[in-house]
Amino acid sequence: MKIKSFKAEIRYNLMHSSTEYCCYCNDVKTFLSCCKENHFVTFADLDDETQDEIINKEVEEYEAWSKT
């Protein structure tokens, strides 16, 4: 799969997800505090730069996983 279309698919899935991210460290919201803050938003509410960072992290994790 081409990386551009893979990133587009990730963006589409995240834009329609109810998963929330910390506004300060961009970690996924869990029952534990990530950075002692309590402000979370969905992927769609993050700015474009932060969205790109999260997508790139997803791609890097996938590439590392696929090499194993």
C-alpha positions, 0 to 999 in steps of 0.5 A, spaced: 500 500 500 502 506 498 504 511 504 500 516 501 493 512 501 495 509 508 496 516 511 489 518 508 486 511 510 488 513 517 486 520 517 479 518 515 479 513 521 481 517 526 477 523 524 471 519 525 473 516 531 471 518 538 478 516 541 480 522 545 487 525 545 490 530 551 491 537 548 498 537 552 502 531 550 497 528 544 497 521 548 490 517 547 486 518 553 486 512 558 483 511 565 490 513 568 493 521 567 498 522 561 501 528 564 497 530 570 492 535 565 485 533 564 483 536 557 482 532 552 479 532 545 477 528 539 482 527 533 478 532 529 478 537 534 486 537 534 490 542 529 493 540 522 500 539 525 498 535 531 494 531 527 500 530 522 504 528 528 499 523 530 498 520 523 506 519 522 507 516 529 501 511 527 505 509 520 512 509 524 509 504 529 506 500 523 512 500 519 516 497 526 511 492 527 511 490 520 518 488 520 518 483 525 
